[in-house]
Amino acid sequence: MAKAPLIQLSNIALTFGGNPVFTDLGLIIQAGDRVSLVGRNGSGKSTLMKVMAGLVEADKGSRVIPPGVSVGYMEQEPDLTAYDTLGDYAFSDLDVADHYKVEIAAEGLKFDPDQLVRTASGGERRRAALAKLLGESPALMLLDEPTNHLDIEAISWLEASLRESRNSFVVISHDRAFLTELTRATLWIDRGAVRRSDQGFGSFESWRDKVWEEEDDQRHKLDRKIKAEARWAVEGISARRKRNMGRIRALGELRAERASQIKRQTTAAMALESGQKSGVKVIEAKDLSLAFGELEILNGFSLTIQRQDRIAIVGPNGVGKTTLIKTLLGQQKPDSGTVKLGTNLKIAMFDQGRSQLDPNLSLWESLTSDPTMAVSGSSDQIMVRGTPKHVVGYLKEFLFAEEQMRAPVRSLSGGEKARLILARLMAQESNFLILDEPTNDLDIETLDLLQDVLGEYDGTVLLVSHDRDFLDRVATSTIALEGAGKAIVYAGGWSDYQVQKSMLDNLGTEKLPNNNRIQKLKTKTQNTHITFTEQHQLKILPKKIERLEAEIKKLEEFLSQPDLFRNHPVKFKKATEVLVERQEDLALTELEWLELEEKVNG
């Protein structure tokens, strides 16, 4: 039996005063769909999502939503001017019986509903918008970069919440791990067309490469056919002019078809030049302790970074990741301990706050006015890794159009600003890169290229990121800031850190010498007859149990209100039904956890 459609777009055409964004676009989202929406930066992902949400009206075509179907959109920049606190906004237009959902989301997403709007950051406002959408729980949720400004703990909470949800959703995200875990279908915007695959994001890259391979094969066949027909036209047209005018017209049609084929967008021409090598030892930190009031960031932390290391720093927002970087660079003095920098260091930094960019300068001025890049006496030349280069040509290598060169930086999208910072950073010679949240807003192809460039870089990399896949592909070691001054170095990237931490926590061996700890881990691995998937379930099930218990408690508090049944029978009925569902889920989850515990313990 066919699934019920939640939304249908037909023959959509949209133009923003220039080249068309979409022409004759059509798509259907059905009940049960969990869809990743992917495409290059600037391909129209957010625009398409706004068309689906009814916020952007197409030039032509239709948008059909069946009666009774609700569609919700997570606003990137929500308007909170009418509200005093983030909670006032998140609870607005929401049934009182559903307020507990926002409270649960506020805990999971880590924002304070009592935070005043006027003092809230952009990230806090976005988290309030996401909590509001989760509270409203529409049949179809449209999520545009929901993981931006979330730390890994909050991303994991959102991932679990969406996995357990019965809602359908379409999601735009640069977070591969998030998309792979959650999606069952993929919409791919490519050169104004939308293709659909009924497989999740995990299969996207192989599908994309196959499509491109088939395109290239068809293009080569067409080129050979045009060449053969053109040769015939030159050699045989005079003898068979009248009989073969149809063939001449066909040749013209073949050439028109070839000319109409849209060239695929290239990737940015990223490159890094390490220049002079640094010393073998880049940073040596001994017995660092640092606290701000009651917030303890480091306690007796030691670290040695050597040339060509790729060190990742992970931990919740506010735990002190950026402060640790400043301390290691000597920009923040520790309360105790020493930091010694190596020799011949040439440091280049990607700042998550993007403070390097003046929003009022043009892209052109952003490069030519930088004293580290400017060429003396020239207004259009910059130094790129020691060689003079025209600013327009260099910006084109990072996929900026010529008409953007004189536009202000503030007009750029988040992904374009990230590319501009990378252009500035990669123009410098460096042997020590500091990357503080470099992955936000970058499309997947640009992320792929950045990973490749970092892999070939001859210098050292110190990075902060909440992108688990990026960490797995880049990091050789991971520093986990776990709060209360606890900072532990693990080998490998995010997944390696998770496995090591889980095993160490289960064994309770953190105080054992390293050789004893390794032997314990080997013994445990040999004797444990559970899969890595089951190990992961064993880790997340207690958190799920806590969340279900919290929801049940809030529902019971709501149902205990005097006269609720008499004054609000519909709300009473709805809350009672949800309570029964949560109690059943809790019983099943506890049973699953007990079975896995018994399996581990033999």
C-alpha positions in Angstrom: 0.0 0.0 0.0 1.4 3.4 -1.0 2.4 5.8 1.8 0.4 9.0 2.3 2.0 12.1 0.9 2.8 14.9 3.4 3.8 17.4 0.8 4.0 17.5 -3.0 5.8 20.1 -5.2 5.0 20.1 -8.9 6.6 22.1 -11.8 8.3 24.5 -9.4 10.3 27.3 -11.1 12.1 30.0 -9.1 14.4 32.8 -10.2 15.9 35.5 -8.0 16.4 38.2 -10.7 19.1 36.2 -12.6 19.7 32.6 -13.6 16.9 30.2 -12.5 17.5 28.4 -9.2 15.0 25.7 -10.2 13.1 24.8 -13.3 10.2 22.3 -13.5 11.2 20.9 -10.1 9.0 18.2 -8.5 9.2 16.1 -5.4 7.0 14.2 -2.9 7.7 13.6 0.8 5.7 10.8 2.2 4.7 9.6 5.7 7.7 7.9 7.3 10.3 9.6 5.2 13.6 10.6 6.8 15.4 12.5 4.1 18.8 14.1 3.8 18.8 17.1 1.5 22.3 17.6 0.1 24.1 19.7 -2.5 26.9 22.2 -2.9 26.9 25.5 -1.1 24.8 27.8 -3.1 22.9 25.0 -4.9 19.6 26.1 -3.3 19.1 23.7 -0.4 17.9 26.3 2.0 15.8 27.9 -0.7 14.1 24.7 -1.5 13.4 24.0 2.2 11.8 27.5 2.5 9.6 26.7 -0.6 8.5 23.5 1.2 7.8 25.5 4.3 5.8 28.0 2.4 8.1 30.9 3.3 9.3 31.5 -0.3 6.8 31.6 -3.1 7.8 30.0 -6.4 7.4 31.9 -9.7 5.3 29.0 -10.9 4.2 25.5 -9.9 2.2 24.2 -7.0 2.8 23.2 -3.4 0.1 20.8 -2.0 -0.2 19.7 1.6 -3.2 17.4 2.4 -5.7 18.6 5.0 -4.7 17.9 8.5 -1.0 17.6 7.8 1.3 20.0 9.8 4.6 21.2 8.5 7.2 22.8 10.8 10.4 24.7 9.8 13.4 25.4 12.1 14.2 29.0 11.4 17.9 29.8 11.0 17.5 33.3 12.4 14.2 33.3 14.4 12.6 36.6 15.2 12.4 36.8 19.0 11.7 40.6 19.3 8.2 40.0 20.7 9.5 37.8 23.6 11.4 38.5 26.8 13.0 35.1 27.3 14.0 32.2 25.1 11.3 30.1 27.0 8.6 32.6 26.1 9.4 32.1 22.5 9.9 28.3 22.7 6.5 27.8 24.5 4.6 30.2 22.3 1.6 28.8 20.4 2.2 25.4 22.2 -0.5 23.5 24.1 0.2 23.5 27.8 0.2 19.7 27.7 3.2 19.8 25.4 5.3 22.2 27.4 7.2 19.2 28.9 8.6 18.5 25.5 10.3 21.9 25.3 11.6 21.5 28.8 13.1 18.1 27.9 14.6 19.6 24.7 16.1 22.5 26.6 17.9 20.1 28.8 19.1 18.0 25.9 20.1 21.0 23.7 21.7 22.9 26.7 19.9 26.2 26.7 18.2 28.1 29.6 14.5 28.9 28.9 14.9 31.8 31.4 17.7 33.4 29.3 16.8 36.9 28.3 16.4 37.3 24.5 18.4 40.5 24.5 21.5 38.8 25.9 21.1 35.5 24.1 23.7 34.5 21.4 22.8 33.4 17.9 23.4 29.8 18.9 21.1 30.0 21.9 18.4 31.5 19.7 18.8 28.6 17.2 18.6 26.1 20.0 15.3 27.7 21.3 13.9 27.5 17.7 14.8 23.8 17.5 13.3 23.1 20.9 10.1 24.9 19.8 9.9 22.7 16.7 10.4 19.5 18.7 7.7 20.7 21.1 5.2 21.3 18.3 6.1 17.9 16.8 4.6 18.5 13.3 4.0 15.6 10.9 6.9 16.9 8.8 9.9 18.7 10.3 12.1 20.7 8.1 15.5 21.1 9.7 18.1 23.4 8.2 21.6 22.7 9.8 20.2 21.7 13.2 23.6 20.6 14.5 25.3 24.0 14.1 26.3 25.5 17.5 25.6 22.2 19.2 28.4 20.3 21.0 28.7 16.5 20.5 26.6 15.7 23.6 23.7 17.8 22.3 24.1 16.4 18.8 23.9 12.9 20.3 20.8 13.8 22.2 19.1 15.3 19.1 20.1 12.2 17.1 18.5 9.9 19.7 15.4 12.1 19.9 14.9 12.1 16.1 15.6 8.4 15.9 12.8 7.6 18.4 10.4 10.1 16.9 7.5 9.0 14.8 7.6 12.2 12.7 8.9 12.5 9.2 11.7 15.0 8.5 13.9 16.5 5.8 17.3 17.6 7.1 20.2 19.7 5.7 23.5 19.1 7.5 27.2 18.9 6.9 27.5 16.3 9.7 28.1 13.0 7.9 27.7 10.9 11.1 24.3 12.6 11.9 22.9 12.1 8.4 24.2 8.5 8.1 22.6 7.5 11.4 19.2 9.1 10.8 18.2 9.2 7.1 16.6 6.6 4.9 16.4 8.6 1.6 18.4 11.3 -0.1 17.4 14.3 -2.1 20.4 15.7 -4.1 20.3 19.1 -5.7 22.7 19.2 -8.6 22.7 22.0 -11.2 19.1 23.0 -10.6 17.7 19.5 -10.7 16.6 17.4 -7.7 17.3 13.7 -7.8 16.0 11.2 -5.2 17.5 8.0 -3.9 15.6 5.7 -1.6 18.7 5.0 0.4 20.1 7.1 3.3 23.1 9.4 3.2 25.5 6.5 3.9 25.0 5.5 0.2 25.1 9.0 -1.2 28.7 9.3 -2.3 28.7 6.0 -4.2 25.4 7.0 -5.8 26.7 10.4 -6.7 29.9 9.0 -8.2 27.9 6.5 -10.3 25.6 9.3 -11.6 28.6 11.3 -12.6 30.3 8.3 -14.2 27.2 7.6 -16.3 27.1 11.3 -17.3 30.7 11.3 -18.4 30.2 8.1 -20.4 27.1 9.5 -22.2 29.0 12.8 -22.9 31.9 10.9 -24.4 29.6 8.9 -26.6 27.8 12.1 -27.7 31.2 13.7 -28.5 32.2 10.7 -30.6 28.9 10.8 -32.5 29.2 14.5 -33.2 32.8 14.1 -34.5 31.7 11.2 -36.8 28.7 13.2 -38.1 30.8 16.3 -38.6 33.3 14.3 -40.7 30.5 12.9 -42.8 29.1 16.4 -43.3 32.5 17.7 -44.6 33.2 14.7 -46.8 29.8 13.7 -48.2 27.5 16.7 -48.1 28.1 17.9 -51.7 27.2 14.6 -53.3 24.1 14.0 -51.2 22.8 17.4 -50.4 19.1 17.0 -51.0 18.8 13.5 -49.6 20.6 14.2 -46.3 19.5 17.6 -45.1 17.7 15.7 -42.3 21.1 14.3 -41.2 22.6 17.8 -41.2 19.7 19.1 -39.0 20.3 16.1 -36.7 24.0 17.1 -36.4 22.9 20.6 -35.4 20.6 19.1 -32.8 23.4 17.0 -31.4 25.6 20.0 -31.0 22.8 21.9 -29.3 22.3 19.0 -26.9 26.0 19.0 -26.1 26.0 22.8 -25.6 23.0 22.6 -23.2 24.7 20.1 -20.9 25.5 22.0 -17.7 29.1 21.6 -16.5 29.5 20.2 -13.0 30.8 22.7 -10.5 34.4 22.2 -9.7 35.8 22.1 -6.2 37.8 24.9 -4.6 41.5 24.9 -5.4 42.7 24.4 -1.8 46.3 24.0 -1.0 48.6 24.4 2.1 52.3 25.3 2.1 54.2 24.4 5.2 57.3 26.3 4.2 60.2 26.0 6.7 59.9 23.0 9.0 59.3 23.6 12.7 61.3 21.8 15.3 60.4 18.2 16.0 58.9 19.2 19.3 56.1 21.8 18.7 54.6 22.2 22.2 55.6 20.8 25.5 53.1 21.5 28.4 53.8 20.2 31.9 51.4 20.0 34.9 49.0 22.7 33.7 46.3 23.9 36.1 43.8 26.6 35.2 40.5 27.7 36.7 38.1 30.7 36.4 36.3 31.0 39.7 34.6 27.7 40.3 35.1 26.5 36.7 38.1 24.2 36.7 39.5 23.7 33.2 42.8 21.9 33.7 44.3 20.1 36.7 47.8 18.7 36.3 47.5 18.3 32.5 50.7 17.5 30.5 51.0 17.1 26.8 53.7 16.9 24.1 52.8 17.8 20.5 55.3 16.8 17.8 55.7 17.9 14.2 52.9 16.4 11.9 50.7 15.5 14.8 46.9 16.1 14.3 45.5 16.8 17.7 41.7 17.1 18.2 40.2 18.8 21.3 36.6 17.6 22.2 34.2 18.3 25.0 30.9 20.1 25.8 30.4 23.7 25.0 31.8 25.9 27.8 34.2 23.3 29.1 37.2 25.3 27.9 38.4 24.0 24.5 39.3 27.4 23.1 40.9 28.3 26.4 43.1 25.2 26.2 44.3 26.3 22.7 45.1 29.8 24.0 47.0 28.3 27.0 49.0 25.9 24.7 49.9 28.9 22.5 51.0 31.0 25.4 48.1 33.5 25.0 46.5 32.5 28.3 48.7 32.1 31.4 48.0 29.0 33.5 47.6 29.2 37.2 50.5 26.7 37.5 52.6 24.6 35.2 54.7 25.5 32.1 54.3 25.7 28.4 57.3 25.7 26.0 56.8 26.4 22.3 59.1 24.8 19.7 61.4 26.5 17.2 60.6 28.0 13.8 56.8 28.0 14.3 54.7 29.8 11.7 51.1 29.7 13.0 48.0 30.2 11.0 44.5 30.2 12.6 40.9 29.6 11.7 38.8 31.4 14.3 35.3 30.0 15.0 34.1 33.5 15.7 35.3 34.6 12.3 36.8 37.7 13.9 39.3 37.9 11.0 36.5 39.1 8.7 35.4 42.7 8.7 31.7 42.5 7.6 31.8 46.0 6.0 34.8 45.3 3.8 34.3 43.8 0.3 35.8 40.4 -0.5 38.5 42.2 -2.6 39.4 44.5 0.3 39.3 41.6 2.8 42.4 40.2 1.1 44.2 43.2 -0.3 44.0 45.2 3.0 45.5 42.3 5.0 49.1 43.4 5.7 50.2 39.7 5.7 48.9 39.3 2.1 49.2 42.8 0.5 51.7 43.4 -2.2 53.4 46.8 -1.7 52.2 49.4 -4.2 49.4 47.2 -5.7 45.7 47.3 -5.1 44.8 44.1 -6.9 47.7 41.7 -6.2 48.2 39.6 -3.1 50.9 37.2 -1.9 49.8 33.6 -2.1 52.3 31.3 -0.4 55.2 33.6 -1.5 54.0 34.3 -5.1 52.1 37.4 -6.3 48.6 36.6 -7.6 45.6 38.7 -8.8 43.0 38.8 -6.1 40.1 38.0 -8.6 41.9 34.9 -9.9 42.6 33.7 -6.4 39.0 34.2 -5.1 37.7 32.3 -8.2 39.8 29.4 -7.1 37.6 29.3 -4.0 34.4 29.4 -6.1 33.5 33.1 -5.7 31.8 34.7 -8.7 33.3 37.8 -10.2 30.2 39.8 -9.3 30.8 39.0 -5.6 34.3 40.5 -5.5 33.0 44.0 -4.6 30.1 42.8 -2.4 30.4 43.3 1.4 31.5 40.3 3.5 28.2 40.6 5.5 26.3 39.5 2.3 28.0 36.1 2.3 26.4 32.9 3.5 27.9 31.0 6.4 29.6 28.6 4.0 31.0 31.4 1.8 32.4 33.1 4.9 34.1 29.8 5.9 35.6 29.5 2.4 36.8 33.1 2.5 38.6 32.4 5.9 40.2 29.3 4.3 41.3 31.4 1.3 43.1 33.9 3.7 44.6 31.1 5.8 45.8 29.1 2.8 47.5 32.1 1.2 50.0 32.1 4.1 53.0 29.8 4.6 52.6 28.0 7.9 53.8 24.9 9.7 51.2 25.0 12.6 47.5 25.2 11.9 45.0 26.1 14.6 41.5 25.2 13.4 38.7 26.2 15.8 35.4 24.8 14.4 36.4 24.9 10.7 33.6 22.6 9.5 30.5 24.7 10.3 28.6 25.6 7.1 31.0 23.9 4.7 29.4 21.6 2.1 30.4 17.9 2.0 32.6 18.2 -1.1 34.6 21.1 0.4 34.9 19.1 3.7 36.3 16.2 1.6 38.9 18.5 0.0 39.8 20.1 3.3 40.4 16.6 4.8 42.6 15.6 1.8 44.6 18.9 2.1 45.2 18.4 5.8 46.3 14.8 5.2 49.0 16.0 2.8 50.0 19.0 5.0 53.6 18.7 6.2 53.0 20.8 9.4 51.1 20.2 12.6 47.4 20.6 13.2 45.5 21.4 16.4 41.7 21.5 15.9 38.4 21.8 17.7 35.3 20.3 16.1 32.0 18.7 16.9 31.9 16.9 13.5 32.6 13.2 14.5 33.2 12.0 11.0 35.7 14.8 10.4 37.5 14.0 13.6 37.7 10.3 12.6 39.2 11.2 9.2 41.8 13.8 10.5 42.8 13.3 14.1 45.7 11.1 15.2 45.1 11.9 18.9 42.1 13.3 20.8 42.2 15.4 24.0 38.9 14.9 25.8 37.9 17.7 28.2 35.4 16.0 30.5 34.9 18.8 33.1 36.2 19.4 36.6 39.7 19.9 35.3 39.8 16.4 33.8 41.6 16.2 30.4 42.7 12.9 29.0 44.6 12.1 25.8 43.4 9.2 23.7 44.9 7.7 20.5 42.9 8.2 17.3 39.8 10.1 16.4 36.3 10.3 17.9 35.3 6.7 17.4 38.6 5.4 18.8 38.1 7.7 21.8 34.6 6.4 22.4 35.7 2.7 22.3 38.7 3.3 24.6 36.7 5.4 27.1 33.8 2.9 27.2 36.2 0.0 27.9 38.1 1.9 30.5 34.9 3.0 32.2 33.6 -0.6 32.3 36.8 -1.9 33.7 37.4 0.9 36.2 41.1 0.8 35.4 41.9 4.5 35.0 44.5 4.4 37.8 46.3 1.3 36.6 49.7 1.7 34.8 49.3 1.8 31.1 50.7 -1.7 30.4 48.3 -3.3 32.9 45.4 -1.3 31.5 46.2 -2.5 27.9 46.3 -6.1 29.1 43.0 -5.7 30.9 41.5 -4.3 27.7 42.7 -7.2 25.7 41.3 -9.7 28.2 38.0 -7.9 28.3 37.8 -7.8 24.5 38.5 -11.5 24.2 36.0 -12.5 26.8 33.1 -10.3 25.9 30.7 -11.8 23.4 28.8 -8.7 22.4 29.1 -6.7 19.2 30.3 -3.1 18.9 26.6 -2.2 18.1 25.5 -3.8 21.4 28.3 -2.0 23.2 27.0 1.2 21.8 23.4 0.3 22.9 24.7 -0.5 26.3 26.2 2.9 26.6 23.1 4.9 25.3 20.3 2.9 26.9 20.8 4.4 30.4 20.5 7.9 29.0 17.3 6.9 27.2 16.0 5.4 30.4 16.7 8.7 32.2 15.0 10.7 29.5 11.9 8.5 29.6 11.7 8.7 33.4 12.0 12.5 33.2 9.2 12.7 30.6 7.0 10.3 32.7 7.6 12.4 35.8 6.6 15.7 34.0 3.5 14.0 32.6 2.4 12.7 36.0 2.9 16.2 37.5 0.7 17.6 34.7 -2.0 15.0 35.2 -2.0 15.6 39.0 -3.4 19.1 38.6 -6.8 19.5 40.3 -9.8 19.7 38.0 -7.7 19.0 34.9 -10.1 16.3 33.7 -13.2 18.4 34.3 -11.8 21.6 32.7 -9.6 20.2 30.0 -10.8 16.7 29.1 -9.1 16.7 25.7 -5.7 17.6 27.2 -6.2 15.0 30.0 -6.9 12.3 27.4 -3.9 13.2 25.2 -1.5 13.4 28.2 -2.8 10.1 29.5 -2.2 8.4 26.1 1.3 9.8 25.9 2.0 8.6 29.5 1.0 5.1 28.7 3.2 5.1 25.6 6.2 6.4 27.6 5.7 3.8 30.3 5.6 1.0 27.7 8.8 2.4 26.1 10.5 2.5 29.5 9.6 -1.1 30.3 11.0 -2.3 26.9 14.1 -0.2 27.2 14.9 -1.5 30.7 14.4 -5.0 29.5 16.8 -4.5 26.6 19.4 -3.0 29.0 19.1 -5.9 31.5 19.5 -8.5 28.7 22.7 -6.8 27.4 24.1 -6.5 31.0 23.5 -10.3 31.5 25.2 -11.0 28.2 28.3 -9.0 29.2 28.5 -10.5 32.7 28.1 -14.0 31.3 
